[in-house]
Amino acid sequence: MLSTDDTIDVLLFEESLYGGISALVQSDGRTVYFYLQGDATFGTRACWVRNLEPGPWVFSDDDLRNGRPPLLPRVHVVNQSLMAAFDAAELRVVWFPEGNGAYLLAGQEVLAVIPPWSGHDGFHGYARDCSSENLVCWPLPPRDALLAALARAESFWQQVSGGALFRQMQPQIVQTYEQSFGAVEQYYSIDGGRFPPRGAVICRGLAGRVLATVGMSLCPQPNVPTAEQSGPEVTPWIELAMACANDTTPKQLAALVHTLSGVARMPWHQWTWLGQGQIIEIATEAGPPQRWRLTASPPASAGPGPLLPTPHGSRAELLWLVPDACQPENE
């Protein structure tokens, strides 16, 4: 439905801080649509925002057949006379904390929402000027719930933008690891200079070393199943850890840090979540891929897991990457 016609006017373009997804507002002189665009995994999500000319009584087959953004039929429009063009300077985007959904606002007024669960079962997004469910939008959710969710999103980005929250929480997380796993031997930055900021620490105790991420738990994982969905209980807030022997060579340690770093970027690179029992396959230069299982149970050499500090008021979980072949069959 995204048009590339030369007459298109781009009113807004903004990339999610996580990267990989862009927000776009376009007008073709007939309609205004809000889009989220990503890679092949995410695709393109589209939500109607406003007609700029009177809508038809039913959706135009010609528009739908030729991929043009369709005018919303007047039966679905709250106010058929509201057809003024938007001032691009007034438009802004507030991203969902997970980075794969967004609110479109004009000043303080919510115009449209494309949530992370759009693109399924005929649902594409919510629009303020929509009066009833249809092919391209649904009416906005109840105002109180909508504004509460928006306020939480704005508060989250105020905390994490610019790295202030990471700088505040990094020493607390590292200290928690030291108290549980032993003195810090080395600290790495593993974010490659991209959001969200992440580090990895190596702690050395009497029983062995522990490698653990620092900062993953400050941002929620995308698409975590809700309580109403089937499956294991999953928390959006996690850190990752691995255990190894004290005689592990520097080369082996570097390879483990590389593996930990790769897994740590998965939630916001593949728009998915990590949870207990999952098997992670890591490609190797030669031979079959390495298989790691995620578990909340720390290896015996690591001792009891720490209670992670969290600024969000929700439980943060430390998940361990354990070679899959080492897992007991009855785990």
C-alpha positions in Angstrom: 0.0 0.0 0.0 3.0 2.3 0.4 3.1 4.5 -2.6 6.3 5.6 -4.5 4.5 8.1 -6.8 6.3 11.3 -7.5 3.3 13.3 -6.2 3.8 11.9 -2.7 4.5 14.4 0.1 6.5 12.9 3.0 5.3 14.7 6.1 7.5 12.8 8.6 10.3 10.3 8.6 12.0 9.0 11.7 14.0 5.8 12.5 13.5 3.8 15.7 16.5 4.3 18.0 16.9 0.5 17.9 17.4 0.8 14.1 15.8 -1.4 11.5 12.3 0.2 11.5 11.3 3.6 10.2 8.2 5.7 10.8 6.8 7.5 7.8 3.8 9.7 7.2 2.8 10.3 3.6 0.2 12.3 1.7 -0.8 11.7 -1.9 -3.2 14.7 -2.0 -6.1 12.3 -1.5 -5.2 10.6 1.8 -2.7 10.6 4.7 -1.3 7.3 5.9 1.1 6.4 8.7 3.6 3.6 8.0 6.2 1.6 9.8 8.8 0.0 7.5 11.3 -2.7 8.3 13.2 -5.6 6.8 11.6 -8.7 5.3 10.9 -10.1 8.8 9.0 -7.0 9.9 7.6 -5.8 6.5 5.5 -2.7 6.1 2.6 -1.8 8.4 0.1 0.9 7.3 -2.7 2.8 9.0 -5.1 5.4 7.5 -5.0 8.8 9.2 -7.2 11.1 7.2 -9.0 11.7 3.9 -8.2 14.9 2.1 -11.2 14.6 -0.1 -14.7 13.1 0.4 -14.5 9.4 0.7 -16.6 6.9 -1.3 -19.4 4.8 0.2 -17.3 1.6 -0.1 -13.6 0.9 -0.6 -12.5 1.5 -4.2 -11.6 -1.8 -5.9 -9.4 0.1 -8.2 -7.4 1.5 -5.3 -7.0 -1.9 -3.7 -6.2 -3.7 -6.9 -3.5 -1.1 -7.9 -1.9 -0.7 -4.5 -2.9 2.9 -4.0 -3.6 4.0 -0.4 -7.5 3.9 -0.4 -9.7 6.6 0.7 -11.6 5.6 3.8 -15.3 5.1 3.1 -17.4 7.8 4.7 -19.3 5.3 6.7 -16.1 4.7 8.7 -15.1 8.4 9.1 -15.9 10.2 12.4 -16.2 13.7 10.8 -16.6 13.7 7.0 -15.9 17.4 6.9 -12.5 17.1 8.6 -10.3 17.0 5.6 -7.6 19.7 6.2 -4.0 18.8 5.4 -1.7 18.4 8.3 1.1 20.8 9.2 4.2 18.6 9.0 5.9 20.7 11.8 3.2 19.6 14.3 3.6 15.9 13.6 5.7 13.7 15.9 6.3 10.1 16.7 6.5 8.4 20.1 7.8 4.9 19.8 6.7 2.0 21.9 9.4 1.0 24.4 10.1 -2.2 22.4 10.8 -0.1 19.3 8.5 -2.0 16.9 5.4 0.1 17.3 4.6 3.8 17.4 2.1 6.6 18.2 1.6 9.4 15.7 0.7 12.7 17.3 -0.1 16.3 16.2 1.1 18.2 19.2 -0.4 16.4 22.2 -3.3 14.8 20.2 -2.9 11.1 19.2 -3.8 10.7 15.5 -2.9 7.1 14.9 -1.2 4.1 16.5 0.6 1.2 14.9 1.2 -1.2 17.8 3.6 -4.2 17.7 0.7 -6.6 17.2 -0.4 -4.9 13.9 -0.4 -6.8 10.6 -2.3 -9.8 11.9 -5.9 -11.0 11.6 -6.9 -8.0 9.5 -5.7 -5.4 12.0 -3.4 -2.7 10.9 -3.6 0.2 13.4 -5.8 2.6 15.3 -6.9 6.0 14.0 -8.6 8.9 15.8 -10.8 9.9 12.9 -12.0 6.3 12.4 -15.5 5.4 13.7 -15.7 1.7 13.1 -13.4 -1.3 12.3 -12.5 -1.7 8.6 -9.7 -2.9 6.2 -7.2 -0.1 7.0 -7.8 1.0 10.6 -9.8 0.6 13.8 -11.0 3.3 16.2 -8.6 4.4 19.0 -8.8 2.4 22.2 -10.4 4.0 25.3 -8.8 7.3 25.9 -7.7 6.7 29.5 -5.9 3.5 28.7 -4.4 5.0 25.5 -3.0 8.1 27.3 -1.7 6.0 30.2 0.3 3.8 27.7 1.5 6.8 25.8 2.7 8.4 29.1 4.6 5.2 30.0 6.3 5.2 26.5 7.3 8.9 26.8 8.6 8.3 30.3 10.7 5.3 29.1 12.3 7.3 26.3 13.1 10.2 28.6 14.9 7.8 30.9 16.9 5.9 28.2 17.6 8.5 25.5 21.1 9.8 25.6 22.3 6.9 27.7 21.7 8.5 31.1 19.9 5.5 32.5 22.6 3.1 31.3 25.3 5.3 33.0 23.3 5.2 36.2 22.5 1.5 36.2 25.8 0.1 34.8 27.8 0.3 38.0 24.9 -1.1 40.0 24.6 -4.2 37.7 28.3 -4.7 37.7 28.5 -4.5 41.5 25.7 -7.1 41.8 27.6 -9.5 39.6 30.8 -9.0 41.6 29.0 -9.8 44.8 27.7 -13.0 43.3 30.4 -14.2 40.9 33.7 -12.7 42.0 35.9 -9.8 41.0 35.6 -8.2 37.6 38.5 -9.2 35.3 37.4 -7.4 32.2 34.6 -5.2 30.9 33.6 -4.9 27.2 31.3 -2.6 25.3 29.3 -4.9 23.0 26.8 -2.5 21.5 28.9 -1.4 18.6 28.0 2.2 19.3 24.3 1.5 18.6 21.2 1.7 20.8 20.5 0.2 23.3 23.8 0.5 25.1 25.1 -2.9 26.3 28.3 -4.2 27.9 29.6 -7.6 29.0 31.6 -8.3 32.1 33.9 -11.2 33.0 33.9 -12.1 36.7 36.3 -14.6 38.3 35.5 -16.5 41.4 37.1 -19.6 43.1 34.8 -22.0 41.2 35.1 -20.4 37.8 34.4 -17.5 35.6 31.0 -15.9 34.7 30.4 -13.8 31.6 27.3 -11.6 31.8 25.7 -8.8 29.9 25.2 -5.4 31.4 22.3 -3.2 30.3 19.9 -5.5 28.4 17.4 -5.4 31.2 17.0 -1.6 30.7 15.0 -2.1 27.5 12.0 -4.5 27.1 12.2 -7.3 24.7 9.8 -7.1 21.7 6.7 -9.3 21.2 6.8 -11.0 24.6 3.7 -13.2 25.0 1.0 -11.8 27.1 -0.6 -13.6 30.1 -3.5 -14.5 27.9 -1.3 -16.3 25.3 -0.2 -19.9 25.7 3.4 -20.7 26.4 5.9 -20.3 29.2 6.0 -17.2 31.4 8.3 -14.7 29.8 9.7 -11.4 31.2 10.6 -8.6 28.9 13.5 -7.6 31.1 16.5 -9.9 30.9 20.3 -10.2 31.1 22.3 -13.1 29.8 25.2 -15.1 31.4 27.6 -17.9 30.6 29.8 -19.9 32.9 33.3 -21.3 32.1 36.3 -22.7 34.0 39.1 -20.5 35.3 41.6 -22.2 33.0 39.6 -21.1 29.9 42.2 -19.6 27.5 42.0 -15.9 26.3 41.1 -17.1 22.8 38.2 -19.2 24.2 37.0 -16.3 26.4 37.0 -14.0 23.3 34.9 -16.5 21.4 32.4 -16.8 24.3 32.1 -13.0 24.6 31.4 -12.9 20.8 28.7 -15.5 21.2 27.2 -13.6 24.2 27.2 -10.4 22.3 25.5 -11.9 19.3 22.7 -13.4 21.3 22.3 -10.1 23.3 21.4 -8.2 20.1 18.8 -10.8 18.9 15.7 -9.3 20.5 16.1 -5.9 18.8 17.6 -7.2 15.6 15.2 -10.0 14.9 12.2 -8.4 16.8 11.7 -11.4 19.1 12.1 -12.4 22.7 14.4 -14.8 24.6 13.1 -17.0 27.3 13.7 -20.2 29.3 14.0 -23.4 27.3 14.8 -21.8 23.9 17.5 -23.2 21.8 19.9 -20.7 20.2 22.0 -21.8 17.2 25.2 -19.9 16.5 26.9 -20.4 13.2 30.6 -21.4 13.2 33.3 -20.9 10.6 33.7 -24.7 10.3 31.5 -27.5 11.3 27.9 -27.6 12.6 26.4 -24.6 14.5 26.8 -24.4 18.2 23.6 -25.0 20.1 22.9 -23.2 23.4 19.9 -23.6 25.7 18.5 -20.7 27.8 17.7 -21.6 31.4 17.1 -19.6 34.5 19.0 -22.2 36.6 22.6 -21.1 37.1 25.3 -23.8 36.7 26.6 -25.2 40.0 30.0 -23.5 39.5 28.3 -20.1 39.4 26.4 -20.4 42.7 23.0 -18.8 43.3 22.0 -16.2 40.8 21.8 -12.5 41.9 18.7 -10.4 42.2 19.2 -7.9 39.4 18.6 -4.2 40.1 15.9 -2.7 37.8 14.7 0.8 37.4 11.3 -0.2 35.9 9.7 -1.8 39.0 9.4 -5.1 37.2 11.4 -8.3 37.7 14.5 -8.7 35.6 15.7 -12.3 35.0 19.2 -13.6 34.4 19.1 -16.3 31.7 22.0 -18.6 31.3 23.4 -19.9 28.0 24.4 -23.5 28.5 25.7 -25.9 25.8 22.6 -27.9 24.8 24.4 -31.2 24.9 25.2 -30.6 28.6 21.5 -30.3 29.6 19.9 -33.1 31.6 17.1 -34.8 29.7 14.6 -34.1 32.5 15.2 -30.4 32.7 
